[in-house]
Amino acid sequence: MAQTDTVTRILDTAEVLFAERGFAETSLRTITSKARVNLAAVNYHFGSKKSLIQAVFARYLDPFTVRFHHALDELEAQHADGVIPLEVLLETMARTVLDVPAERHSLKVFMKLLGLAYSQAQGHLRRYIQDEYGSVFSRFTDLVRLATPDLPDSERFWRLHFVLGTVIFTLSGLDALRDIADKEYQEHVTVRDLIRRLRPVVVAAMNAPLPPPPMPKAEAS
């Protein structure tokens, strides 16, 4: 599909509105009104709201997937004789995430969309992300598994999602956090400064001791 001015305007408007209001709360009529196009243009270029949502994610995830696969290729070549350290994997993912929005809108919009993909994602979006981009996330997870051999698979699953939630919350609220840091602590924080500070926190979270096993029901009561 050619990226005409109309298509670009629809996608630009849709991603901002989705990030601000959510998927269910954003109607096609709201999008067309803000984008100054008619509903027929959306139907012609995308066919449905579902396809438009997928196209919004594709603008970020297509370049991210290409860059991340390439970055993981380089890491595997550099560490051919051993395991890639966890902090290197997390740093590489963060760096790739930072690089992609420079081609689109802000990092804040990208992070809000990722948060919505987890919290509001309808079945079609989960399937779409898994089908189209699951390979790169599975590859990353496999490398993390090698770097954290003592973690049970279920614990690793939870910790990765805790880490992802931390990153999404922090970066989607970037403007507010930087404003607080500036006013309260006289610190002028760049995005890369924030990532530098965030890295030891998420690495420590992944490497934290295992939680104690749950108490037997009789004891818990």
C-alpha positions as a Markdown table, in Angstrom:
| # | Residue | x | y | z |
|---|---|---|---|---|
| 1 | Met | 0.0 | 0.0 | 0.0 |
| 2 | Ala | 1.5 | 3.3 | -1.1 |
| 3 | Gln | 2.1 | 5.7 | 1.8 |
| 4 | Thr | 0.0 | 8.6 | 0.3 |
| 5 | Asp | -0.5 | 11.8 | 2.3 |
| 6 | Thr | -4.0 | 10.6 | 3.2 |
| 7 | Val | -2.7 | 7.3 | 4.5 |
| 8 | Thr | 0.0 | 9.0 | 6.5 |
| 9 | Arg | -2.4 | 11.5 | 8.0 |
| 10 | Ile | -4.8 | 8.8 | 9.0 |
| 11 | Leu | -2.1 | 6.7 | 10.6 |
| 12 | Asp | -0.6 | 9.8 | 12.4 |
| 13 | Thr | -4.0 | 10.7 | 13.8 |
| 14 | Ala | -5.0 | 7.2 | 14.7 |
| 15 | Glu | -1.9 | 6.4 | 16.7 |
| 16 | Val | -2.1 | 9.6 | 18.8 |
| 17 | Leu | -5.8 | 9.0 | 19.5 |
| 18 | Phe | -5.3 | 5.4 | 20.3 |
| 19 | Ala | -2.5 | 6.2 | 22.7 |
| 20 | Glu | -4.5 | 8.9 | 24.4 |
| 21 | Arg | -7.9 | 7.2 | 24.6 |
| 22 | Gly | -7.5 | 3.5 | 23.9 |
| 23 | Phe | -8.8 | 1.3 | 21.1 |
| 24 | Ala | -12.4 | 0.8 | 22.1 |
| 25 | Glu | -12.9 | 4.4 | 23.0 |
| 26 | Thr | -11.6 | 5.8 | 19.7 |
| 27 | Ser | -14.1 | 5.6 | 16.9 |
| 28 | Leu | -13.3 | 5.7 | 13.2 |
| 29 | Arg | -15.4 | 8.9 | 13.0 |
| 30 | Thr | -13.3 | 10.6 | 15.6 |
| 31 | Ile | -10.2 | 9.6 | 13.6 |
| 32 | Thr | -11.6 | 10.8 | 10.3 |
| 33 | Ser | -12.7 | 14.1 | 11.9 |
| 34 | Lys | -9.3 | 14.8 | 13.4 |
| 35 | Ala | -7.5 | 13.7 | 10.2 |
| 36 | Arg | -9.8 | 15.7 | 8.0 |
| 37 | Val | -10.6 | 12.8 | 5.7 |
| 38 | Asn | -13.9 | 11.0 | 5.1 |
| 39 | Leu | -14.8 | 7.6 | 6.3 |
| 40 | Ala | -14.6 | 6.2 | 2.8 |
| 41 | Ala | -10.9 | 7.0 | 2.8 |
| 42 | Val | -10.3 | 4.8 | 5.9 |
| 43 | Asn | -12.4 | 2.0 | 4.4 |
| 44 | Tyr | -10.6 | 2.2 | 1.1 |
| 45 | His | -7.0 | 2.2 | 2.5 |
| 46 | Phe | -7.5 | -0.1 | 5.5 |
| 47 | Gly | -10.9 | -1.8 | 5.2 |
| 48 | Ser | -11.7 | -1.8 | 8.9 |
| 49 | Lys | -10.8 | -0.4 | 12.3 |
| 50 | Lys | -9.1 | -3.7 | 13.1 |
| 51 | Ser | -6.8 | -3.4 | 10.1 |
| 52 | Leu | -6.1 | 0.2 | 11.0 |
| 53 | Ile | -5.0 | -0.7 | 14.5 |
| 54 | Gln | -2.7 | -3.4 | 13.0 |
| 55 | Ala | -1.2 | -0.8 | 10.6 |
| 56 | Val | -0.4 | 1.6 | 13.4 |
| 57 | Phe | 1.5 | -1.1 | 15.2 |
| 58 | Ala | 3.3 | -2.2 | 12.0 |
| 59 | Arg | 4.8 | 1.3 | 11.6 |
| 60 | Tyr | 6.7 | 0.8 | 14.8 |
| 61 | Leu | 7.1 | -3.0 | 15.0 |
| 62 | Asp | 8.3 | -3.6 | 11.4 |
| 63 | Pro | 11.5 | -1.4 | 11.7 |
| 64 | Phe | 11.9 | -2.6 | 15.3 |
| 65 | Thr | 11.9 | -6.2 | 14.3 |
| 66 | Val | 14.4 | -5.7 | 11.5 |
| 67 | Arg | 16.7 | -3.7 | 13.8 |
| 68 | Phe | 16.4 | -6.1 | 16.7 |
| 69 | His | 17.1 | -9.2 | 14.6 |
| 70 | His | 20.2 | -7.5 | 13.2 |
| 71 | Ala | 21.3 | -6.5 | 16.7 |
| 72 | Leu | 20.8 | -10.0 | 18.0 |
| 73 | Asp | 22.8 | -11.4 | 15.1 |
| 74 | Glu | 25.7 | -9.1 | 16.0 |
| 75 | Leu | 25.5 | -10.2 | 19.7 |
| 76 | Glu | 25.5 | -13.9 | 18.8 |
| 77 | Ala | 28.5 | -13.4 | 16.6 |
| 78 | Gln | 30.4 | -11.5 | 19.3 |
| 79 | His | 29.5 | -14.1 | 22.0 |
| 80 | Ala | 29.8 | -17.2 | 19.8 |
| 81 | Asp | 31.8 | -19.0 | 22.5 |
| 82 | Gly | 29.6 | -18.2 | 25.4 |
| 83 | Val | 26.3 | -16.9 | 26.7 |
| 84 | Ile | 25.3 | -13.3 | 26.0 |
| 85 | Pro | 25.1 | -11.5 | 29.4 |
| 86 | Leu | 21.7 | -10.4 | 30.6 |
| 87 | Glu | 22.6 | -6.8 | 31.0 |
| 88 | Val | 23.9 | -6.7 | 27.4 |
| 89 | Leu | 20.6 | -8.2 | 26.1 |
| 90 | Leu | 18.5 | -5.7 | 28.0 |
| 91 | Glu | 20.7 | -2.8 | 26.9 |
| 92 | Thr | 20.4 | -3.9 | 23.3 |
| 93 | Met | 16.7 | -4.1 | 23.4 |
| 94 | Ala | 16.4 | -0.7 | 25.1 |
| 95 | Arg | 18.7 | 0.9 | 22.5 |
| 96 | Thr | 16.7 | -0.6 | 19.7 |
| 97 | Val | 13.4 | 0.6 | 21.2 |
| 98 | Leu | 14.9 | 4.1 | 21.4 |
| 99 | Asp | 16.1 | 4.1 | 17.8 |
| 100 | Val | 12.7 | 3.3 | 16.2 |
| 101 | Pro | 10.5 | 6.2 | 17.3 |
| 102 | Ala | 12.9 | 8.7 | 15.8 |
| 103 | Glu | 11.5 | 7.6 | 12.5 |
| 104 | Arg | 7.9 | 8.1 | 13.7 |
| 105 | His | 6.3 | 10.0 | 16.6 |
| 106 | Ser | 7.6 | 10.3 | 20.1 |
| 107 | Leu | 8.9 | 7.6 | 22.4 |
| 108 | Lys | 6.0 | 8.4 | 24.7 |
| 109 | Val | 3.4 | 7.5 | 22.0 |
| 110 | Phe | 5.3 | 4.2 | 21.2 |
| 111 | Met | 5.3 | 3.2 | 24.8 |
| 112 | Lys | 1.7 | 4.0 | 25.4 |
| 113 | Leu | 0.8 | 1.9 | 22.3 |
| 114 | Leu | 2.8 | -1.0 | 23.7 |
| 115 | Gly | 1.1 | -0.6 | 27.0 |
| 116 | Leu | -2.3 | -0.8 | 25.3 |
| 117 | Ala | -1.2 | -3.9 | 23.4 |
| 118 | Tyr | -0.9 | -5.6 | 26.8 |
| 119 | Ser | -3.8 | -4.0 | 28.7 |
| 120 | Gln | -6.4 | -3.5 | 26.1 |
| 121 | Ala | -5.4 | -5.8 | 23.3 |
| 122 | Gln | -8.3 | -7.6 | 21.6 |
| 123 | Gly | -7.8 | -11.1 | 20.4 |
| 124 | His | -7.1 | -10.1 | 16.9 |
| 125 | Leu | -4.2 | -7.8 | 18.0 |
| 126 | Arg | -2.6 | -10.4 | 20.2 |
| 127 | Arg | -2.8 | -12.9 | 17.3 |
| 128 | Tyr | -1.5 | -10.3 | 14.8 |
| 129 | Ile | 1.5 | -9.4 | 17.0 |
| 130 | Gln | 2.3 | -13.1 | 17.7 |
| 131 | Asp | 2.0 | -14.1 | 14.0 |
| 132 | Glu | 3.9 | -11.2 | 12.6 |
| 133 | Tyr | 6.5 | -10.4 | 15.3 |
| 134 | Gly | 6.6 | -13.4 | 17.6 |
| 135 | Ser | 9.8 | -14.8 | 16.2 |
| 136 | Val | 12.0 | -11.9 | 17.4 |
| 137 | Phe | 10.4 | -11.9 | 20.9 |
| 138 | Ser | 10.8 | -15.7 | 21.1 |
| 139 | Arg | 14.4 | -15.3 | 20.0 |
| 140 | Phe | 15.1 | -12.7 | 22.7 |
| 141 | Thr | 13.3 | -14.8 | 25.4 |
| 142 | Asp | 15.5 | -17.8 | 24.4 |
| 143 | Leu | 18.6 | -15.8 | 24.9 |
| 144 | Val | 17.4 | -14.5 | 28.2 |
| 145 | Arg | 16.7 | -18.1 | 29.2 |
| 146 | Leu | 20.4 | -19.0 | 28.5 |
| 147 | Ala | 21.5 | -15.9 | 30.5 |
| 148 | Thr | 19.3 | -16.8 | 33.5 |
| 149 | Pro | 19.6 | -20.6 | 33.8 |
| 150 | Asp | 18.6 | -20.7 | 37.5 |
| 151 | Leu | 15.2 | -19.1 | 36.9 |
| 152 | Pro | 12.2 | -21.5 | 36.4 |
| 153 | Asp | 10.4 | -20.7 | 33.2 |
| 154 | Ser | 7.3 | -19.4 | 35.0 |
| 155 | Glu | 9.4 | -17.1 | 37.1 |
| 156 | Arg | 11.3 | -15.8 | 34.1 |
| 157 | Phe | 7.9 | -15.1 | 32.4 |
| 158 | Trp | 6.7 | -13.0 | 35.3 |
| 159 | Arg | 10.0 | -11.1 | 35.7 |
| 160 | Leu | 10.2 | -10.3 | 32.0 |
| 161 | His | 6.7 | -8.9 | 32.1 |
| 162 | Phe | 7.4 | -7.0 | 35.4 |
| 163 | Val | 10.5 | -5.5 | 33.6 |
| 164 | Leu | 8.4 | -4.6 | 30.5 |
| 165 | Gly | 5.7 | -3.0 | 32.6 |
| 166 | Thr | 8.4 | -0.9 | 34.4 |
| 167 | Val | 9.9 | 0.3 | 31.1 |
| 168 | Ile | 6.5 | 1.1 | 29.6 |
| 169 | Phe | 5.3 | 3.0 | 32.6 |
| 170 | Thr | 8.6 | 4.9 | 32.9 |
| 171 | Leu | 8.9 | 5.9 | 29.3 |
| 172 | Ser | 5.2 | 6.6 | 28.6 |
| 173 | Gly | 5.4 | 9.1 | 31.5 |
| 174 | Leu | 8.7 | 10.5 | 30.4 |
| 175 | Asp | 7.6 | 14.2 | 30.2 |
| 176 | Ala | 6.2 | 14.2 | 33.7 |
| 177 | Leu | 9.2 | 12.4 | 35.2 |
| 178 | Arg | 11.6 | 14.8 | 33.5 |
| 179 | Asp | 9.6 | 17.8 | 34.8 |
| 180 | Ile | 9.7 | 16.5 | 38.3 |
| 181 | Ala | 13.5 | 15.8 | 38.1 |
| 182 | Asp | 14.0 | 19.3 | 36.8 |
| 183 | Lys | 11.9 | 21.1 | 39.4 |
| 184 | Glu | 12.6 | 19.0 | 42.5 |
| 185 | Tyr | 16.2 | 17.9 | 41.9 |
| 186 | Gln | 17.5 | 20.4 | 39.3 |
| 187 | Glu | 18.4 | 17.5 | 37.0 |
| 188 | His | 18.0 | 17.8 | 33.2 |
| 189 | Val | 17.5 | 14.2 | 32.2 |
| 190 | Thr | 17.7 | 12.9 | 28.6 |
| 191 | Val | 16.1 | 9.7 | 27.5 |
| 192 | Arg | 19.4 | 7.9 | 27.4 |
| 193 | Asp | 20.2 | 9.1 | 30.9 |
| 194 | Leu | 17.0 | 7.5 | 32.0 |
| 195 | Ile | 17.8 | 4.3 | 30.3 |
| 196 | Arg | 21.2 | 4.3 | 32.0 |
| 197 | Arg | 19.5 | 4.6 | 35.4 |
| 198 | Leu | 16.8 | 2.1 | 34.5 |
| 199 | Arg | 19.3 | -0.6 | 33.4 |
| 200 | Pro | 20.7 | -1.7 | 36.8 |
| 201 | Val | 17.2 | -1.7 | 38.3 |
| 202 | Val | 15.8 | -4.1 | 35.7 |
| 203 | Val | 18.9 | -6.3 | 35.7 |
| 204 | Ala | 18.6 | -6.5 | 39.5 |
| 205 | Ala | 15.0 | -7.5 | 39.2 |
| 206 | Met | 15.8 | -10.3 | 36.8 |
| 207 | Asn | 18.6 | -11.5 | 39.1 |
| 208 | Ala | 16.7 | -11.2 | 42.4 |
| 209 | Pro | 16.5 | -14.3 | 44.7 |
| 210 | Leu | 13.5 | -16.5 | 44.1 |
| 211 | Pro | 10.5 | -15.7 | 46.2 |
| 212 | Pro | 9.7 | -18.2 | 49.0 |
| 213 | Pro | 7.3 | -21.0 | 48.1 |
| 214 | Pro | 3.6 | -20.4 | 49.0 |
| 215 | Met | 2.5 | -21.5 | 52.4 |
| 216 | Pro | 0.3 | -24.6 | 52.6 |
| 217 | Lys | -3.3 | -23.6 | 52.8 |
| 218 | Ala | -3.7 | -25.0 | 56.3 |
| 219 | Glu | -0.9 | -22.8 | 57.6 |
| 220 | Ala | -2.0 | -19.7 | 55.6 |
| 221 | Ser | -5.4 | -19.9 | 57.2 |
